């Protein structure tokens, strides 16, 4: 009786893994992870630099860094848009 449970679990495991992998590929999750890691590093560095400028009362330096950060955010947004335009939307079939 318990052997059929093992057989069902052994059969469903690879099928489930394949479905998850396929869904992740369709959603471009690996590309998103790379972009988010890159942007996290940029925002962390920018926050540190901006805080240093503000503590030193260098408002022009802080403004310059904020403008550069905004440009990077716009570039990342454009990359995200291009990534999703490459992937055509598919209607799920019942």
C-alpha positions in Angstrom: 0.0 0.0 0.0 2.8 2.5 0.8 4.8 1.5 -2.3 2.3 3.2 -4.5 2.7 6.4 -2.6 6.5 6.3 -3.2 5.8 5.6 -6.9 3.4 8.6 -7.1 5.9 10.9 -5.3 8.8 9.7 -7.5 6.7 10.4 -10.6 5.4 13.8 -9.5 8.7 15.2 -8.3 10.3 15.5 -11.8 7.1 16.7 -13.3 6.7 19.4 -10.7 10.3 20.4 -11.1 10.0 20.7 -14.9 6.8 22.8 -14.5 8.5 25.2 -12.0 11.6 25.4 -14.3 9.5 26.2 -17.3 7.5 28.9 -15.4 10.7 30.5 -14.2 12.1 30.6 -17.7 8.9 32.2 -19.0 9.0 34.8 -16.3 12.7 35.5 -16.9 13.4 35.2 -13.2 17.2 34.6 -13.6 17.5 37.8 -15.5 15.5 39.6 -12.9 17.7 38.3 -10.1 20.8 39.6 -11.9 19.3 43.0 -12.4 18.0 43.3 -8.8 21.4 42.3 -7.4 23.1 44.9 -9.6 20.6 47.6 -8.7 20.9 46.7 -5.0 24.6 47.2 -5.1 24.2 50.6 -6.9 21.6 51.9 -4.5 23.6 50.8 -1.5 26.7 52.5 -2.7 24.7 55.6 -3.7 23.1 55.8 -0.2 26.5 55.7 1.4 27.9 58.3 -0.9 24.9 60.6 -0.5 25.0 60.4 3.2 28.7 61.3 3.2 27.9 64.3 1.0 25.1 65.4 3.3 27.1 65.1 6.4 29.8 67.2 4.8 27.2 69.8 3.6 28.1 69.1 0.0 24.7 69.5 -1.4 25.9 69.8 -5.0 27.7 66.5 -4.7 24.6 64.8 -3.2 22.4 66.3 -6.0 24.9 65.0 -8.6 24.8 61.5 -7.1 21.0 61.5 -6.9 20.8 62.5 -10.6 23.3 59.7 -11.5 21.2 57.2 -9.5 18.0 58.3 -11.3 19.7 57.8 -14.6 20.7 54.3 -13.6 17.2 53.5 -12.4 15.8 54.7 -15.8 18.3 52.5 -17.6 17.3 49.5 -15.5 13.7 50.2 -16.2 14.4 50.2 -19.9 16.3 46.9 -19.6 13.3 45.4 -17.8 10.9 46.7 -20.5 13.1 45.3 -23.3 13.3 41.9 -21.5 9.6 41.6 -21.3 9.0 42.8 -24.9 11.2 40.0 -26.1 8.9 37.5 -24.4 5.6 37.3 -26.1 2.5 36.8 -23.9 0.9 33.5 -24.3 -2.7 32.8 -23.4 -3.0 29.8 -21.1 -5.1 27.0 -22.5 -7.6 25.2 -20.2 
